[in-house]
Amino acid sequence: MDGLGKSLILIMIDRVHCIEKAKLVKFILDSQDMDNGGISDRPEDAVDIFHTYFGVAGLFLLEYPGVKSIDPAYALPVHVINRIPFS
């Protein structure tokens, strides 16, 4: 498991005080592909859907401004889940 995954686990078990939030946010933002979109496991690597999802989820959990809420069960933004007509 990479550093982002370990950090997200700490956030989910309410151990945010164990990580340096500003450094993790910077790392996630530095791992973006600004030309084509997506987030990689570390800066200069190729992006993939796994790290893009967890990068965005991490930014949400780290309370980064402008990131919409994500439903962890469906791995989708909450505003999208709210539009799905469950029967």
Secondary structure as GFF3:
##gff-version 3
##sequence-region A 1 87
A	DSSP	alpha_helix	3	12	.	.	.	ID=ss1
A	DSSP	three_ten_helix	16	18	.	.	.	ID=ss2
A	DSSP	alpha_helix	21	30	.	.	.	ID=ss3
A	DSSP	alpha_helix	49	61	.	.	.	ID=ss4
A	DSSP	beta_strand	70	71	.	.	.	ID=ss5
A	DSSP	beta_strand	76	77	.	.	.	ID=ss6
A	DSSP	alpha_helix	78	81	.	.	.	ID=ss7
###
